[in-house]
């Protein structure tokens, strides 16, 4: 946050505490909306999820969105997680819930909605 505006997000492997810049409001990186995905960030996040599978339960993924629904971003590790025995807790915006279920073939789930503002 800078002057009350969101300028980026980090990805954190909560098992190790390792952190990496994920998106920022300025290049370099792959442009997605108003942000740029930093080089190596998706690989870092996918590896953190893959490493957690079978080692931790539940495994949290924050968040699945447009990239993953188009088979990009965290899609490989989300698919791996959903086909594993680990419990998946996936955060997704309301507008993508139906698509998430369809794209990843999710048949059994608990839907917990959280209301409030986000940064």
C-alpha positions, 0 to 999 in steps of 0.5 A, spaced: 500 500 500 502 506 498 498 513 500 492 508 501 492 505 494 494 498 492 500 497 488 502 490 489 501 483 492 506 478 495 506 471 494 508 467 501 509 460 502 506 460 509 510 453 510 517 456 510 515 464 510 519 465 504 516 471 500 516 473 493 513 479 489 507 477 485 504 483 482 506 490 482 502 496 479 509 497 474 513 493 469 517 489 468 512 483 468 506 480 464 501 485 464 494 482 467 489 488 468 492 494 472 498 489 475 504 486 472 506 479 474 513 479 476 518 474 473 518 467 477 512 469 481 508 464 478 513 458 478 514 460 486 507 460 487 506 453 484 512 450 487 509 452 494 502 449 493 506 443 490 510 442 496 504 443 501 500 437 497 501 431 502 505 435 507 500 439 510 492 439 510 489 443 509 492 447 503 490 454 502 490 457 495 489 465 495 486 466 490 484 463 483 481 467 478 482 469 470 489 466 469 487 459 472 480 459 469 484 460 462 489 454 464 495 459 466 497 462 473 496 457 478 492 452 474 497 446 474 498 446 482 491 447 483 489 441 478 494 437 482 491 439 489 484 437 487 487 430 485 490 429 491 488 427 498 489 434 501 484 438 503 484 444 498 481 451 501 481 455 495 479 463 495 475 465 489 471 471 487 463 470 487 463 472 480 468 466 478 465 460 483 461 457 477 467 457 472 472 454 478 467 448 479 466 447 471 473 448 469 476 444 475 471 439 475 469 440 482 463 436 484 464 436 492 465 442 496 463 447 501 461 454 499 463 459 505 462 466 503 465 472 506 462 479 506 466 485 506 471 490 503 478 488 500 484 492 499 
